[in-house]
Every structure is written in structure tokens, then in C-alpha cells.
Amino acid sequence: MGIFRFYAALLQHLSKSPDDAVGKSLDQLAGVCADFAYIGSRKTLQEIVLSQAEKLQQKLQQVNQRFWQQVTQHRLLQRLQQCKNANSLEEVAAAWFGRRDWAKDSGVFPDFVLALDDASTFGNGSILELKDSDGSSIASFNSTIPTRFKSLAEVEEITGSRMVLEAAWLRDFPHSLTSGYEDCPRRCFYLVRTHRRSSDNVRISLIEGSFFETVSKGELLQRIWEQILDESGVPEEQKRQLLPFLSRLEQTVIARSRHIEGASVKPRFRIMA
């Protein structure tokens, strides 16, 4: 599904039910658009998950046999077959997300991944993150620095889990058999709501990641380290030697909990935006 079809569906819903702009959660508003390869708020959106699970099962029952023969990963093939042959939509959802307790909000990036389809539309299969706030400022980015593109492989690095990648792989099958599926850069969009409790001032915007990425992520992290080293008093020559190494550190590595021998706590740094 392309991103414009997603936003058009949202606007159409709000034109019919304008009170939902403040009366429903942002997850519920996004959920009316359907066609998701991954859904994070599965507890909140159980009905939508089950509706999507039905679509997944119907699609798999129509997939040509030659596509099944191309699946080389036994575990994913097993989950595909479980989705196809399940006796209930709850079983389909459990196989889709790879867990019995599928009706549980993940709390990790991203909130949604749009499903791929045959149409080569703008933002097809995009990554979608939601930002909800009471005031006029956009809510903080706690898990990942906003960028224009991210791949599902990068999402795996960010979350430390293959759940998003594998759920999307199953839902997108057989499109997911395409070479480079995991590493393909996907456009990132941010559905932002401000003044969420005020009918007069509420605003809902769809923002492409490049709006935030005025400086590349790599350069941004390098400048952060440069400022830290300046403030620590490191001599200029040593700073030039250290910066190339520090700038290579991924956000996930920086934010990892550290085990320090003899310490009763596990300290970790955190980068927020």
C-alpha cells in the first residue's frame, strides 16, 4: 500500500467522523487504513489484526505452488503454512507474529509497516511511526533518530529482534521473495498529532523523514561526539584521532546496557531526539 492511499483513507474517515481526531487514539486512527505488514499496537487494535490475518490467510491459500518452493528458511515456511492452514484467525495472528501472546503491544519501533502490493506507488511498504502530544511540540523520538530511509534489517538492529522483519516477510509473501527484501531502503513517515485533547487546535500531519534529517544521521552523531570531546577538554590532535572511531558507533551500540564488574547497576547511554 502506498502512503498516499493510507493518508487518503485517514482523511476520508475524519471527514465522516471529525470528533475522532481527539476522541480516538492515534493508533486507532492509523488503523482504519488497513493493509499492514506489521502492527505494533496489537492489544489496542485486535480487531484490525484479525481482519488483516484473514486477508493474509486468504492470500496464502491462493499463492502459486512455485513460490512455496522458493522459501529456503524452514522456520518461515512453517509459519507460512501455519497461517495458511490455521483453523481460526487467532491462530493465524499467532503464526504471523511468531508468538502465542500475539495480542500484546510491542512498544518497539516502528508502530506500523505498510504492506507491499503490486502497484509501484510512492511510499509502497513504508515504515510508519506515530507521535502524539498534548501541546504544539512533536513528541520525542526515544528509540531511533528520524531519517528518510530505513530498511527492515536496520529495524532489526534497532530493536534487537527479528519480529518486525519476519512478520512483514510473512505478510508480504510472495513479494518478500524478491532479492534484497530485508536490506531495501524503505521510506519512513511520521504520523504526528499535536494538541490531541483540543478539538479547536488539534492537528494531524503526515511527515516524511527527510523533514527531520536536515543533517545525515552519521554526521549528526559525529558532531555530537565532537561537542562532547570539546567539553571534556581532549586536545585537538587526540580528538581528530578519536572522532573517526566514535562516529562509527551505531545508536544501538551506544544505547546498550553495560555490565561493569563489581557494579550493582547496568548503566547505559541513551540518544533521544
C-alpha positions as CSV (number, residue, x, y, z in Angstrom):
1,M,0.0,0.0,0.0
2,G,1.3,3.4,-0.9
3,I,1.5,6.2,1.7
4,F,-1.0,8.5,-0.1
5,R,-3.7,5.8,-0.1
6,F,-3.0,5.4,3.6
7,Y,-3.4,9.2,4.3
8,A,-6.4,9.5,2.0
9,A,-8.2,6.7,3.9
10,L,-7.5,8.5,7.2
11,L,-8.8,11.9,5.8
12,Q,-11.9,10.2,4.5
13,H,-12.6,8.7,7.9
14,L,-12.1,12.0,9.7
15,S,-14.3,13.8,7.2
16,K,-17.1,11.4,8.3
17,S,-16.2,11.3,12.0
18,P,-14.4,14.6,12.8
19,D,-14.7,14.0,16.5
20,D,-12.4,11.1,16.2
21,A,-9.5,13.5,15.7
22,V,-9.5,13.9,19.5
23,G,-11.8,11.0,20.6
24,K,-9.6,8.1,19.4
25,S,-6.0,7.1,20.0
26,L,-3.6,7.8,17.2
27,D,-3.2,4.0,16.8
28,Q,-6.9,3.6,16.2
29,L,-6.9,6.4,13.6
30,A,-4.0,4.9,11.7
31,G,-5.6,1.5,11.9
32,V,-8.6,2.5,9.8
33,C,-6.4,2.5,6.8
34,A,-5.7,-1.3,6.8
35,D,-3.2,-3.2,4.7
36,F,-0.4,-3.5,7.2
37,A,2.6,-5.9,7.1
38,Y,3.3,-5.2,10.7
39,I,1.2,-3.8,13.6
40,G,2.8,-2.8,16.9
41,S,-0.3,-2.0,18.9
42,R,-1.9,-5.4,18.7
43,K,-3.7,-5.3,22.0
44,T,-5.3,-1.9,21.1
45,L,-6.0,-3.0,17.5
46,Q,-7.1,-6.6,18.0
47,E,-10.0,-6.4,15.5
48,I,-7.8,-4.9,12.9
49,V,-5.1,-7.5,13.4
50,L,-7.6,-10.3,13.0
51,S,-9.0,-8.6,9.9
52,Q,-5.5,-8.4,8.4
53,A,-4.9,-12.0,9.5
54,E,-7.9,-13.1,7.4
55,K,-6.5,-11.3,4.4
56,L,-3.1,-13.0,5.0
57,Q,-4.7,-16.4,5.1
58,Q,-6.8,-15.8,2.0
59,K,-3.8,-14.6,0.1
60,L,-1.7,-17.6,1.1
61,Q,-4.4,-20.0,0.0
62,Q,-4.2,-18.5,-3.5
63,V,-0.4,-18.4,-3.8
64,N,1.1,-20.4,-6.6
65,Q,3.0,-23.6,-5.6
66,R,6.2,-22.4,-7.3
67,F,6.5,-19.6,-4.8
68,W,6.3,-22.0,-1.9
69,Q,9.2,-23.9,-3.3
70,Q,11.4,-20.8,-3.2
71,V,11.2,-20.5,0.6
72,T,14.6,-21.7,1.9
73,Q,14.1,-20.8,5.6
74,H,12.3,-23.7,7.2
75,R,11.0,-21.7,10.2
76,L,9.4,-19.1,8.0
77,L,8.0,-21.8,5.7
78,Q,6.5,-23.5,8.7
79,R,4.9,-20.2,9.9
80,L,3.5,-19.6,6.4
81,Q,1.9,-23.0,6.4
82,Q,0.5,-22.4,9.8
83,C,-1.1,-19.2,8.6
84,K,-2.5,-20.9,5.6
85,N,-3.9,-23.9,7.4
86,A,-5.0,-22.4,10.7
87,N,-8.5,-23.2,12.0
88,S,-9.0,-19.7,13.5
89,L,-7.9,-16.1,12.9
90,E,-6.3,-16.1,16.3
91,E,-4.0,-19.0,15.2
92,V,-3.2,-17.0,12.0
93,A,-2.2,-14.0,14.1
94,A,-0.1,-16.1,16.4
95,A,1.8,-17.6,13.5
96,W,2.1,-14.2,11.8
97,F,3.8,-12.5,14.7
98,G,5.6,-15.7,15.9
99,R,4.1,-15.7,19.4
100,R,1.2,-17.2,21.2
101,D,0.5,-14.0,23.1
102,W,0.2,-12.0,19.8
103,A,-2.4,-9.7,21.3
104,K,0.2,-7.7,23.1
105,D,1.6,-4.2,22.2
106,S,5.2,-4.4,21.2
107,G,6.3,-1.0,22.3
108,V,9.2,-1.0,19.9
109,F,10.0,0.8,16.6
110,P,8.1,1.0,14.3
111,D,4.4,1.3,15.0
112,F,3.4,0.1,11.6
113,V,4.8,-1.2,8.3
114,L,2.6,-0.8,5.3
115,A,2.1,-4.0,3.2
116,L,3.6,-4.3,-0.2
117,D,1.4,-4.7,-3.2
118,D,1.8,-4.9,-7.0
119,A,1.3,-1.1,-7.5
120,S,4.5,0.9,-7.8
121,T,3.1,3.8,-5.8
122,F,5.0,6.3,-3.8
123,G,5.8,5.0,-0.3
124,N,4.7,1.5,-1.0
125,G,5.6,-0.7,2.0
126,S,6.7,2.4,4.1
127,I,7.7,2.4,7.7
128,L,5.3,4.4,9.8
129,E,5.9,5.8,13.3
130,L,3.3,7.7,15.4
131,K,3.9,10.8,17.5
132,D,1.2,12.0,19.8
133,S,1.4,15.1,22.1
134,D,-0.8,17.4,24.2
135,G,1.0,20.6,23.1
136,S,2.3,22.0,19.9
137,S,5.7,20.3,20.0
138,I,6.3,16.9,18.4
139,A,6.8,14.1,20.9
140,S,10.4,12.9,21.4
141,F,12.0,10.2,19.3
142,N,13.1,7.8,22.0
143,S,14.0,4.6,20.1
144,T,15.6,5.9,16.9
145,I,16.8,9.1,15.2
146,P,14.3,10.0,12.5
147,T,15.6,9.5,9.0
148,R,14.3,9.4,5.4
149,F,15.0,5.8,4.8
150,K,15.4,2.6,7.0
151,S,15.5,-1.0,5.9
152,L,13.9,-3.9,7.8
153,A,17.4,-5.1,8.5
154,E,18.1,-1.7,10.3
155,V,14.9,-2.1,12.2
156,E,16.2,-5.5,13.4
157,E,19.4,-3.8,14.6
158,I,17.5,-1.0,16.4
159,T,15.1,-3.4,18.2
160,G,17.4,-6.3,18.7
161,S,14.6,-8.6,17.4
162,R,13.5,-10.1,14.1
163,M,9.8,-9.9,15.0
164,V,9.1,-6.9,12.8
165,L,11.1,-8.2,9.9
166,E,9.7,-11.7,10.0
167,A,6.1,-10.5,10.4
168,A,6.5,-8.2,7.4
169,W,8.1,-11.0,5.5
170,L,5.1,-13.3,6.0
171,R,2.5,-10.7,5.3
172,D,4.3,-9.5,2.1
173,F,4.8,-13.1,0.8
174,P,5.5,-13.7,-2.1
175,H,6.7,-10.1,-2.7
176,S,9.2,-10.8,0.1
177,L,11.0,-13.4,-2.1
178,T,12.4,-10.5,-4.1
179,S,16.2,-10.2,-3.8
180,G,17.3,-7.6,-1.2
181,Y,13.9,-7.5,0.6
182,E,15.4,-7.1,4.1
183,D,18.0,-4.6,3.0
184,C,15.9,-2.5,0.7
185,P,15.6,1.2,2.0
186,R,12.0,2.0,2.9
187,R,10.7,5.5,3.2
188,C,9.9,6.5,6.8
189,F,6.9,8.5,7.6
190,Y,5.7,10.0,10.9
191,L,2.0,10.5,11.7
192,V,2.1,13.4,14.1
193,R,-0.8,14.7,16.2
194,T,-0.4,17.8,18.3
195,H,-3.0,19.3,20.7
196,R,-4.6,15.9,20.9
197,R,-7.1,16.9,23.6
198,S,-8.3,20.1,21.9
199,S,-11.0,20.0,19.2
200,D,-10.1,23.6,18.2
201,N,-6.4,23.2,17.9
202,V,-5.8,19.5,17.1
203,R,-3.5,18.9,14.0
204,I,-2.8,15.6,12.3
205,S,0.1,15.7,9.9
206,L,1.9,13.1,7.8
207,I,5.6,13.9,7.7
208,E,8.3,12.3,5.5
209,G,11.5,11.5,7.4
210,S,13.7,13.9,5.3
211,F,11.9,16.8,7.1
212,F,13.8,15.8,10.2
213,E,17.0,14.7,8.5
214,T,18.5,18.1,7.7
215,V,21.8,16.6,8.7
216,S,22.6,13.0,7.9
217,K,22.5,10.6,10.8
218,G,26.2,9.8,10.5
219,E,27.2,13.5,10.5
220,L,24.8,14.2,13.4
221,L,26.4,11.5,15.6
222,Q,29.9,12.7,14.7
223,R,29.1,16.3,15.7
224,I,27.6,15.1,19.0
225,W,30.9,13.3,19.8
226,E,32.9,16.3,18.7
227,Q,31.0,18.5,21.1
228,I,31.4,16.0,23.9
229,L,35.1,15.7,23.3
230,D,35.4,19.6,23.2
231,E,33.7,19.8,26.6
232,S,35.8,17.1,28.1
233,G,39.0,19.1,27.2
234,V,40.5,16.5,24.9
235,P,43.4,18.0,22.9
236,E,42.7,18.8,19.3
237,E,45.2,16.2,17.9
238,Q,43.7,13.4,20.1
239,K,40.2,14.5,19.1
240,R,41.0,14.1,15.4
241,Q,42.2,10.6,16.2
242,L,39.2,9.6,18.2
243,L,36.4,11.0,16.1
244,P,36.6,8.5,13.2
245,F,36.2,5.6,15.6
246,L,33.4,7.2,17.7
247,S,31.4,8.2,14.6
248,R,31.3,4.6,13.5
249,L,29.3,3.5,16.6
250,E,25.7,2.7,15.9
251,Q,23.0,4.1,18.0
252,T,22.1,0.6,19.2
253,V,25.7,0.0,20.4
254,I,25.8,3.3,22.2
255,A,22.5,2.6,24.0
256,R,23.3,-1.0,25.0
257,S,23.3,-1.8,28.8
258,R,26.8,-2.3,30.1
259,H,27.9,-4.9,32.6
260,I,30.6,-3.4,34.8
261,E,32.4,-5.8,37.1
262,G,31.6,-5.0,40.8
263,A,28.8,-2.6,39.9
264,S,25.3,-3.2,41.2
265,V,23.7,-1.5,38.2
266,K,24.0,-1.8,34.5
267,P,24.5,1.8,33.1
268,R,23.6,2.7,29.6
269,F,23.6,5.8,27.5
270,R,20.5,6.9,25.5
271,I,20.2,9.1,22.5
272,M,16.9,10.9,22.1
273,A,15.8,13.4,19.5
